[in-house]
Amino acid sequence: MLEEDRLVKVKVEGLTLDPMTNMPIVLLKDPSGNKALPIWVGIYEANAIVSVIEDIQTPRPLTHELIHNILSGVQSSVERVVVNDLRENTFYAIIFIMQNGKLIKIDSRPSDAIAIALRNKAPIFVSERVFEDAKVVDFDKQDPKSNVEKENLKDWLDNLNPKDFG
């Protein structure tokens, strides 16, 4: 991530399954709601994300809860996470942690960064460059031939429910 990269704050819109591979996809939506960035994630990371969204309690801390507990125990906080790069169809992220007034950058997979951000109620950002380089669902570009398809997709994304995925 270049320091001059502009960042777009996003929210986790939900999770879905890739119909071809049955792999989970987390959808990050920009504030205008006009673009959604799909990121394929592993099943365990998807479960970690859904458990936060649905406020599911486990009897013992799972990995992302353990990280949250460790950070709390050493008086550190997650300031933000940034999906900062896309190389060879692989997304990259950075977790920004504040400890004793010092900002620490930790390399991360986006799925883990998102799960940790949600657990710690930290904001999630995507580099504008990643939005430009990735295959995003862009609701702004209206092609008359595919307008109906885009409206159906937008409705589908707007109505996603994490409960549908276990």
BAFI-3210 file (N, C-alpha, C; in Angstrom, 3 decimals, decimal comma, padded with zeros to 6 digits):
// residues 166
n [1|2|3|4|5|6|7|8|9|10|11|12|13|14|15|16|17|18|19|20|21|22|23|24|25|26|27|28|29|30|31|32|33|34|35|36|37|38|39|40|41|42|43|44|45|46|47|48|49|50|51|52|53|54|55|56|57|58|59|60|61|62|63|64|65|66|67|68|69|70|71|72|73|74|75|76|77|78|79|80|81|82|83|84|85|86|87|88|89|90|91|92|93|94|95|96|97|98|99|100|101|102|103|104|105|106|107|108|109|110|111|112|113|114|115|116|117|118|119|120|121|122|123|124|125|126|127|128|129|130|131|132|133|134|135|136|137|138|139|140|141|142|143|144|145|146|147|148|149|150|151|152|153|154|155|156|157|158|159|160|161|162|163|164|165|166]
n.u [000,853|000,633|001,519|000,101|-002,202|-005,672|-008,251|-011,211|-013,891|-015,533|-018,254|-019,105|-021,189|-022,324|-022,264|-021,848|-022,189|-020,023|-021,417|-020,178|-017,898|-018,588|-017,316|-016,989|-017,868|-017,054|-018,695|-017,833|-019,013|-019,121|-019,616|-021,586|-023,052|-022,925|-020,932|-019,654|-017,270|-016,236|-014,707|-013,124|-013,102|-011,861|-013,604|-013,447|-012,714|-014,920|-016,870|-015,924|-016,359|-019,162|-019,922|-019,382|-021,020|-023,529|-023,464|-022,704|-021,936|-019,182|-018,140|-015,436|-012,671|-012,260|-009,867|-009,888|-011,225|-009,435|-007,233|-008,384|-008,719|-006,046|-005,007|-006,539|-005,609|-002,967|-003,243|-003,783|-005,132|-007,179|-006,907|-007,693|-008,425|-007,038|-007,704|-005,321|-003,983|-003,820|-002,635|-001,833|-004,402|-004,782|-005,783|-004,508|-003,962|-003,715|-003,411|-003,881|-002,530|-002,725|-000,469|000,598|000,735|002,033|001,828|001,334|001,903|000,499|000,884|-001,634|-004,087|-006,963|-009,393|-008,878|-008,192|-010,605|-012,323|-011,073|-011,278|-014,080|-014,584|-013,280|-014,564|-013,566|-012,885|-013,145|-011,297|-010,811|-008,332|-008,501|-007,269|-007,330|-010,066|-010,235|-008,604|-009,700|-012,303|-015,145|-018,547|-020,279|-022,644|-023,141|-022,511|-024,481|-025,544|-027,718|-028,457|-027,968|-029,313|-031,551|-030,468|-028,476|-030,043|-031,405|-029,200|-028,328|-030,572|-030,420|-027,924|-028,531|-030,346|-029,019|-028,447|-026,679|-027,525|-028,352|-026,179|-025,343]
n.v [-001,176|002,102|005,167|007,328|006,234|006,354|005,687|003,750|003,582|000,685|-001,631|-004,799|-006,468|-008,935|-012,533|-015,003|-017,906|-019,123|-020,215|-021,953|-023,082|-023,527|-022,110|-019,802|-016,332|-013,130|-010,066|-006,805|-003,595|-000,347|002,999|004,358|002,358|001,521|-000,085|-003,342|-005,375|-008,529|-011,039|-014,043|-016,448|-018,695|-021,509|-021,597|-019,007|-017,675|-018,668|-017,498|-014,801|-014,750|-015,568|-013,329|-011,385|-012,500|-012,642|-015,012|-017,061|-018,928|-021,808|-021,827|-019,652|-019,006|-018,748|-015,998|-014,731|-015,258|-013,730|-011,188|-011,199|-011,368|-008,940|-007,145|-007,870|-006,968|-004,292|-003,136|-001,940|-002,504|-000,383|-000,022|-001,886|-002,599|-003,472|-003,749|-004,438|-006,186|-008,887|-011,067|-012,289|-012,490|-011,152|-008,743|-007,638|-005,263|-005,056|-002,546|-001,801|-000,238|000,386|001,456|004,130|003,767|002,978|-000,051|-002,099|-004,958|-007,615|-009,384|-011,880|-010,910|-012,072|-012,873|-010,376|-008,986|-010,497|-010,023|-007,237|-006,931|-008,277|-006,586|-004,230|-002,399|-000,072|-000,893|-000,691|-000,248|-000,027|002,418|001,827|-000,973|-001,391|-000,448|-002,267|-004,779|-007,192|-005,815|-005,545|-003,267|-000,961|001,480|001,709|001,574|-000,510|-000,695|-003,191|-005,026|-004,148|-005,206|-007,563|-006,479|-005,062|-007,205|-008,507|-006,494|-006,337|-008,931|-008,819|-006,793|-008,106|-010,127|-012,532|-013,470|-015,692|-017,511|-019,013|-020,767]
n.w [000,000|-000,921|000,618|-000,344|-001,320|-001,710|000,575|000,935|003,017|004,048|004,519|005,899|003,973|003,861|003,638|001,109|-001,004|-003,490|-006,382|-008,157|-006,928|-004,314|-002,338|000,353|000,102|001,068|001,148|000,585|000,894|-000,530|000,875|-000,594|-001,587|-004,138|-005,125|-004,763|-003,298|-003,857|-001,910|-001,855|000,685|003,237|004,720|007,535|008,204|007,178|008,908|011,276|010,713|010,336|012,898|014,436|013,252|013,732|016,456|017,848|020,490|021,696|023,583|024,261|023,488|020,047|017,332|016,355|018,400|020,444|019,585|019,849|022,651|023,492|022,503|024,023|026,537|026,509|026,472|023,894|020,780|017,914|015,355|012,697|009,697|006,504|003,260|001,106|-001,248|-004,400|-005,915|-008,486|-008,423|-005,675|-002,648|-000,320|003,042|005,753|009,222|011,499|014,502|017,635|020,141|023,188|022,236|019,850|016,430|014,909|012,120|010,751|008,587|006,825|005,920|004,081|004,979|007,641|008,689|008,388|010,046|012,517|012,661|012,816|015,228|016,974|016,608|014,755|012,082|008,573|005,635|002,090|-000,306|-002,812|-005,177|-005,164|-005,472|-008,082|-009,475|-008,956|-009,626|-009,313|-008,256|-009,886|-009,448|-010,490|-013,198|-015,804|-018,123|-020,713|-021,793|-019,795|-017,599|-016,188|-015,156|-013,475|-011,652|-010,463|-009,276|-007,551|-005,844|-004,780|-003,439|-001,604|-000,007|001,281|003,812|006,588|008,087|006,254|005,660|007,583]
ca.u [000,000|001,358|000,981|-000,838|-003,421|-006,904|-008,957|-012,670|-014,438|-016,522|-018,886|-019,375|-022,592|-022,776|-021,524|-022,597|-021,385|-019,763|-022,181|-019,317|-016,916|-019,125|-016,441|-017,624|-017,456|-017,468|-018,972|-017,551|-019,747|-018,709|-020,681|-022,681|-023,811|-022,882|-019,918|-019,430|-016,047|-016,306|-013,432|-013,292|-012,465|-011,981|-014,802|-013,239|-012,753|-016,323|-017,556|-015,509|-017,042|-020,589|-020,138|-019,401|-022,222|-024,708|-023,206|-022,720|-020,955|-018,630|-017,744|-014,029|-012,316|-011,689|-008,651|-010,071|-011,558|-008,184|-006,470|-009,064|-008,398|-004,621|-004,856|-007,091|-004,738|-001,733|-003,692|-003,643|-006,416|-007,157|-007,335|-008,383|-007,811|-007,067|-007,414|-004,429|-003,335|-004,319|-001,561|-002,057|-005,707|-004,744|-005,919|-003,638|-004,510|-002,883|-004,107|-003,187|-002,726|-002,153|000,013|001,396|000,918|002,773|001,017|002,026|001,257|000,628|000,440|-002,719|-005,050|-008,159|-010,417|-008,527|-008,274|-012,027|-012,840|-010,495|-011,889|-015,452|-014,516|-012,776|-015,361|-012,661|-013,306|-012,535|-011,083|-010,236|-007,612|-009,206|-006,556|-007,840|-011,380|-010,020|-007,971|-010,481|-013,582|-016,179|-019,894|-020,439|-024,041|-023,218|-022,410|-025,745|-025,601|-029,129|-028,663|-027,883|-029,923|-032,387|-029,573|-027,829|-031,055|-031,606|-028,022|-028,346|-031,590|-029,891|-026,906|-029,182|-031,131|-028,215|-028,613|-025,687|-028,159|-028,502|-024,937|-024,946]
ca.v [000,000|003,362|006,108|008,250|005,529|006,791|004,565|003,801|002,835|-000,281|-002,440|-006,169|-006,552|-010,286|-013,623|-015,854|-019,004|-019,161|-021,368|-022,861|-023,761|-023,621|-021,390|-018,594|-015,024|-012,006|-008,905|-005,501|-002,595|001,034|003,745|004,743|001,159|001,303|-001,072|-004,411|-006,108|-009,901|-011,662|-015,446|-016,742|-020,078|-021,818|-021,249|-017,548|-017,301|-018,948|-016,480|-013,555|-014,920|-015,648|-011,965|-010,723|-013,079|-012,649|-016,394|-017,282|-020,278|-022,097|-021,480|-018,702|-019,451|-018,002|-014,547|-014,277|-015,311|-012,540|-010,073|-011,273|-011,039|-007,497|-006,492|-008,170|-006,172|-002,906|-002,712|-001,873|-002,510|000,940|-000,213|-002,834|-002,086|-004,363|-002,780|-004,833|-007,327|-009,377|-012,418|-012,729|-012,665|-009,908|-008,566|-006,681|-004,851|-004,732|-001,469|-001,964|000,821|-000,084|002,475|005,288|003,399|002,278|-001,232|-002,669|-006,405|-008,222|-010,321|-012,227|-010,084|-012,770|-012,747|-008,956|-008,635|-011,135|-009,318|-005,901|-007,061|-008,662|-005,437|-003,062|-001,474|000,190|-001,638|000,137|-000,855|000,932|002,742|001,102|-002,345|-001,320|-000,276|-003,451|-005,993|-007,342|-005,415|-005,371|-001,813|-000,654|002,780|001,567|001,025|-000,955|-000,997|-004,605|-005,851|-003,407|-006,096|-008,448|-005,715|-004,788|-008,453|-008,726|-005,506|-006,795|-010,110|-008,378|-006,018|-008,993|-011,221|-012,765|-014,442|-016,900|-018,460|-019,741|-021,600]
ca.w [000,000|-000,962|001,593|-000,976|-001,729|-001,059|001,170|000,941|004,147|003,593|005,556|005,497|003,571|004,169|003,025|000,204|-001,513|-004,923|-006,870|-008,910|-006,078|-002,953|-001,408|000,880|-000,393|001,902|000,305|001,183|000,131|-000,289|001,572|-001,494|-001,915|-005,576|-005,467|-003,798|-003,571|-003,344|-001,566|-001,518|001,969|003,684|005,499|008,949|008,294|006,979|010,177|012,248|010,355|010,629|014,348|014,967|012,729|014,384|017,897|018,311|021,556|021,757|024,964|024,416|022,429|018,783|016,999|016,263|019,752|021,182|019,196|020,513|024,079|023,661|022,304|025,217|027,668|026,446|026,304|022,504|020,090|016,453|014,889|011,419|008,770|005,137|002,138|000,487|-002,491|-005,158|-006,786|-009,011|-007,920|-004,228|-001,894|000,838|004,005|006,884|010,460|012,204|015,941|018,457|021,436|023,883|021,376|018,644|015,444|014,399|010,936|010,700|007,340|007,115|004,875|004,294|005,753|009,059|009,048|008,503|011,263|013,663|012,701|013,319|016,643|017,732|016,213|014,065|010,710|007,478|004,456|000,895|-001,136|-004,051|-006,230|-005,160|-006,116|-009,512|-010,054|-008,707|-010,312|-008,363|-008,766|-009,976|-009,709|-011,152|-014,647|-016,279|-019,505|-020,936|-022,094|-018,594|-016,505|-015,393|-014,424|-012,411|-010,628|-009,719|-008,461|-006,466|-004,897|-004,120|-002,484|-000,551|000,836|001,829|005,241|007,036|008,600|005,149|005,436|008,733]
c.u [000,889|000,713|-000,058|-002,105|-004,622|-007,654|-010,451|-013,138|-015,543|-017,173|-019,078|-020,867|-023,166|-021,857|-022,451|-021,674|-021,219|-020,478|-021,323|-018,425|-017,433|-018,201|-017,170|-017,023|-017,957|-017,617|-018,743|-018,192|-019,259|-019,880|-021,854|-023,565|-023,784|-021,856|-019,820|-018,198|-016,186|-014,901|-013,720|-012,489|-012,627|-013,204|-014,641|-013,298|-014,194|-017,120|-017,193|-016,224|-018,521|-020,832|-020,153|-020,690|-023,467|-024,589|-023,350|-021,589|-020,478|-018,163|-016,282|-013,657|-011,743|-010,557|-008,843|-010,496|-010,309|-007,327|-007,063|-008,689|-006,941|-004,412|-005,385|-006,158|-003,447|-002,039|-003,408|-005,020|-006,199|-007,732|-008,150|-007,729|-007,996|-006,779|-006,627|-003,837|-004,038|-003,216|-001,861|-003,311|-005,729|-004,820|-004,967|-004,267|-003,469|-003,810|-003,262|-003,548|-002,031|-001,748|000,948|001,718|001,674|001,861|001,849|001,220|001,552|000,062|-000,601|-003,437|-006,281|-009,217|-010,138|-008,649|-009,724|-012,614|-012,336|-011,089|-013,303|-015,453|-014,119|-013,510|-014,498|-013,139|-012,503|-012,460|-010,559|-009,539|-008,406|-008,579|-007,037|-009,223|-011,221|-009,493|-008,824|-011,730|-014,666|-017,520|-020,149|-021,869|-024,215|-023,247|-023,650|-025,682|-027,048|-029,393|-028,673|-028,513|-030,755|-031,524|-028,919|-028,819|-031,318|-030,431|-027,991|-029,379|-031,078|-028,857|-027,534|-029,918|-030,350|-028,418|-027,590|-026,288|-028,325|-027,279|-024,451|-024,423]
c.v [001,226|004,328|007,040|007,566|006,092|005,565|004,812|002,961|001,929|-000,944|-003,845|-006,265|-007,922|-011,299|-014,405|-016,990|-018,861|-020,393|-022,383|-023,697|-024,073|-023,013|-020,147|-017,334|-013,989|-010,806|-007,629|-004,444|-001,199|001,813|004,129|003,558|000,829|000,266|-002,099|-005,187|-007,507|-010,435|-013,101|-015,729|-018,232|-020,268|-021,420|-019,736|-017,049|-017,539|-017,923|-015,159|-013,643|-014,951|-014,265|-011,267|-011,197|-013,137|-014,049|-016,578|-018,736|-020,542|-021,740|-020,541|-019,398|-018,489|-016,491|-013,951|-014,261|-014,091|-011,291|-010,041|-010,917|-009,534|-006,728|-006,667|-007,365|-004,702|-002,361|-002,675|-001,930|-001,174|000,841|-001,378|-002,278|-003,237|-003,488|-003,180|-006,032|-007,702|-010,810|-013,043|-013,028|-011,295|-009,936|-007,529|-006,363|-004,557|-003,675|-001,567|-000,821|000,215|000,968|003,666|005,008|002,589|001,159|-001,788|-004,162|-006,902|-009,294|-010,738|-011,358|-010,773|-012,673|-011,305|-008,532|-009,225|-010,415|-007,918|-005,973|-007,375|-007,475|-004,136|-001,970|-001,256|-000,618|-000,712|-000,723|000,254|001,166|001,999|-000,349|-002,376|-001,212|-001,546|-004,708|-006,022|-007,049|-005,433|-003,880|-001,498|000,693|002,663|000,857|000,740|-001,355|-002,478|-005,452|-005,167|-004,311|-007,011|-007,717|-005,384|-006,039|-008,728|-007,755|-005,907|-007,988|-009,715|-007,630|-006,917|-010,171|-011,308|-013,814|-015,732|-017,956|-019,349|-020,489|-020,839]
c.w [000,000|000,005|000,974|-001,483|-000,968|-000,583|001,158|002,123|003,619|004,795|005,003|005,225|003,898|003,531|002,118|-000,219|-003,012|-005,463|-007,631|-007,990|-004,677|-001,907|-000,915|000,255|000,593|000,967|001,095|000,301|000,490|000,308|000,677|-001,824|-003,388|-006,009|-004,354|-004,235|-002,991|-003,082|-001,133|-000,262|002,273|004,560|006,966|009,150|008,096|008,256|011,237|011,988|010,700|012,134|014,989|014,529|013,472|015,908|018,496|019,317|021,507|023,180|025,262|023,278|021,200|018,422|017,018|017,604|020,626|020,862|019,857|022,004|024,347|023,533|023,514|026,412|027,670|026,143|024,896|021,864|018,589|016,007|013,606|010,700|007,372|004,181|001,176|-000,852|-003,100|-006,130|-007,178|-008,406|-006,423|-003,569|-000,703|001,754|005,069|008,061|011,167|013,686|016,665|019,796|022,015|022,983|020,091|017,719|014,820|013,228|010,886|009,365|007,662|005,841|005,125|005,149|007,252|009,524|009,263|009,780|012,514|013,791|013,275|014,814|017,515|017,406|015,590|012,629|009,691|006,268|003,308|000,128|-002,419|-005,232|-006,317|-005,799|-007,625|-010,168|-009,949|-009,573|-009,285|-009,053|-008,719|-010,390|-010,393|-012,666|-015,156|-017,772|-019,765|-021,187|-020,828|-017,384|-015,601|-014,552|-013,263|-011,298|-009,794|-008,797|-007,289|-005,408|-004,093|-003,066|-001,318|000,447|001,385|003,328|005,678|007,580|007,513|004,979|006,659|009,791]
res [m|l|e|e|d|r|l|v|k|v|k|v|e|g|l|t|l|d|p|m|t|n|m|p|i|v|l|l|k|d|p|s|g|n|k|a|l|p|i|w|v|g|i|y|e|a|n|a|i|v|s|v|i|e|d|i|q|t|p|r|p|l|t|h|e|l|i|h|n|i|l|s|g|v|q|s|s|v|e|r|v|v|v|n|d|l|r|e|n|t|f|y|a|i|i|f|i|m|q|n|g|k|l|i|k|i|d|s|r|p|s|d|a|i|a|i|a|l|r|n|k|a|p|i|f|v|s|e|r|v|f|e|d|a|k|v|v|d|f|d|k|q|d|p|k|s|n|v|e|k|e|n|l|k|d|w|l|d|n|l|n|p|k|d|f|g]
***
